């Protein structure tokens, strides 16, 4: 190939050199300049904003096991276990903050109750809904928490960020446990305690 190029006229040799030079320039631009144009701003995930950052239970609660739900609401009713339905949106700061409370509730009651975290943007739009569909209970506000007893009766249905203790009290009634005043109080750990345990 080198012999062949050396015997070509000078203008064709310059063409080959220019082509190699242009290829090097193009690859440098794509390597360095392309990155600048494709990613001009760093990704910023914020607990207190209404931006979509990804799945909130994995990002903010450290609990990817809640999504997608293992069962539909109808299947949960058939299992005849208490069920906590949480309707949420990934781009809601209230839902981001509430995700940690839902995760803590699952830590205490997840073996005896079904937890269904359902995105409201996945709810089908229909004229009518049955009581076995999450849309039947949706009030148009997120987050929304609905707790069902083992018979499928809603014992708690409220929108907004609910305190851990409020939902815990409802679970205690469903499971016929002692009230908080007569039993050991369940307390949330501080962030430092969690970090210390993870570091060990």
WOZIWO-V226708 format. One record per helix or strand of 3 or more residues. SS is the DSSP state (H for helix, E for strand). FROM is the first residue (numbers start at 0). LEN is the number of residues. If there is no record, write none. Layout:
ss/from/len
SS/FROM/LEN
SS/FROM/LEN
This chain:
ss/from/len
H/1/5
H/9/29
H/55/4
H/63/3
H/72/6
E/82/6
H/92/17
E/113/6
H/119/3
H/133/3
E/143/5
E/153/6
H/163/11
H/179/3
H/190/9
